[in-house]
Amino acid sequence: MNTKADFDMGTTLAADKDWWRGAVIYQIYPRSFQDSNGDGIGDLNGITSRLPYVASLGVDAIWISPFFTSPMKDFGYDVSDYCGVDPMFGTLSDFDAMVETAHSLGVRVMIDLVLSHTSDQHPWFVESRANRDNPKSDWFVWAEPKDDGTPPNNWLSIFGGSAWQWDARREQYYLHNFLVEQPDLNFHCPAVQDALLDVVRFWLDRGVDGFRLDTINFYVHDQELRSNPALPKEQRDATIAPSVNPYNHQLHVYSKNRPENLTFLERFRAVLDEYDATTAVGEVGEAQRGLEIMGEYTAGDDRVHMCYSFEFLSGTAPTAERFAKVLHDVDKHVSDGWACWAFSNHDVVRHASRWNLSDPAKRALCTLLLSLRGSVCLYQGEELGLNEADVAFEDLQDPYGVEFWPEFKGRDGCRTPMVWEASNQNAGFTSATPWLPISTEHLHAAAGVQEHDPAALLHHYRKALNFRRTHPALIKGAHEKVTATGSVLHFTRTHGDQTIYCAFNLSDDVVSHDMPDGNWVTIGAELGSTQPGIDGKLHLGAWQVSLSLKT
């Protein structure tokens, strides 16, 4: 079995400062990847022990969701110490060992940074809320009540209800776009920006290669605290928040998406540019203007390198028409930037379930994802074809699910532990009771089972990653003539003198499709790529692909 180290040995890691452009990043949710000490919770040493498996996939980097010191009200996205490792995950020494191991395998390391807010137990907030006169009194977003004692405006929290919480110590409200326990930092305070950039330097000095920036468009709020306008019912979109959440009733022009955010992103990028070959990918949490914001945030060379929004993380069916529309919108809004694509992550229903995919559909969409212009994030277990686990209410851990149950079951179904083997009920993840129950339906899809089946989806992912890695047009090339012809999505990818024609039948029907003019040689047979018939047309079976090289 080839590993990533066979292709990119450690000494070449710093060679390409643009390695991120077209890179494939494997997201690890540390609580659920591998437990090394028998407490039922995944940890850093567990990740280190499984890095040879990750490297064998052929990915360029890993993205590790938060492992910082935290009271875990939102499972690490409520940080109480940006420069510390929570004891449940290990120590800083464990982190250093993990980075060293990853680099030795040719895999770069990106970590999740949650800069928009902290935990209410962070020392910064503890000091800030003590009174109105302390040195950090303006480090968070504090506001006077209206004359009638109600919150200063109508801003809503993604987790439900008002985004303002009364604090008796200061007799003021503080802003929390998420949980009450996650107060928002005040980016209008220069000292806050300076402190956060010091955090960035801390982790870069420890050898990380980049960051995933949580809720990148939430950093800055409107200083005038103007109320958000109502959003007409026909324009509401449940991509970011479930349909039962009143958050969808507003156009969030003042509580997030502020133009002043660009100034901070330029400061952030300047820090990254002090180090060799570093990068950042931002999460744009926005239902109405996601691609526009992606274009603004990634334009030029002085903001973030790449961003992702939620177009392909939604429940909208993955039709040829849908893909073509999104890619055309990207060309319109992100022509000077760079997109990062994902079908699954730790916040959404796994796409195998969300789109009700057959095995051929999973394979075709894997090949499609790895053929798109942009970088790619894969979520742990996606390569095994895992579906969404059914977690009973009494087993729920996610406060989001508890709040909106049963109409919205939260995010636990995509966060259940990774399945490594089918020989025991804990799937090789832990020797104890896991923090979330392991789906018995997942056991037959365990990595160990698929390793021994040459026809398994795991091997298709490896082949598709290898195919992408050996064709520069798919990594950094332009795409042209993105078109939906019936159920067939087709486009060309071009880089230098290499042009690849890609056609995907995104349906259960058998269809015929005309090849473009020119001399083409079919490639990608290992991915099920089919060649034209004697009539010169492509005859594509259900969820079949065709990849051709121009000669």
JOLINBEL-V458339 format. One record per helix or strand of 2 or more residues. SS is the DSSP state (H for helix, E for strand). FROM is the first residue (numbers start at 1). TO is the last residue. If there is no record, write none. Layout:
BEGIN
[[SS | FROM | TO] [SS | FROM | TO]]
END
This chain:
BEGIN
[[H | 4 | 6] [H | 10 | 12] [E | 24 | 28] [H | 30 | 32] [H | 44 | 57] [E | 61 | 64] [E | 68 | 70] [E | 79 | 85] [H | 92 | 104] [E | 108 | 113] [H | 123 | 128] [E | 142 | 143] [E | 164 | 167] [E | 172 | 175] [E | 184 | 185] [H | 190 | 205] [E | 210 | 213] [H | 216 | 218] [E | 229 | 230] [H | 233 | 235] [H | 246 | 249] [E | 250 | 251] [H | 261 | 272] [E | 279 | 283] [H | 290 | 298] [E | 306 | 308] [H | 320 | 333] [E | 339 | 341] [H | 351 | 354] [H | 359 | 369] [E | 375 | 379] [H | 382 | 384] [H | 393 | 395] [H | 399 | 404] [H | 412 | 414] [H | 440 | 443] [H | 447 | 451] [H | 457 | 469] [H | 472 | 476] [E | 478 | 485] [E | 488 | 495] [E | 498 | 505] [E | 511 | 514] [E | 520 | 523] [H | 525 | 527] [E | 537 | 540] [E | 545 | 550]]
END
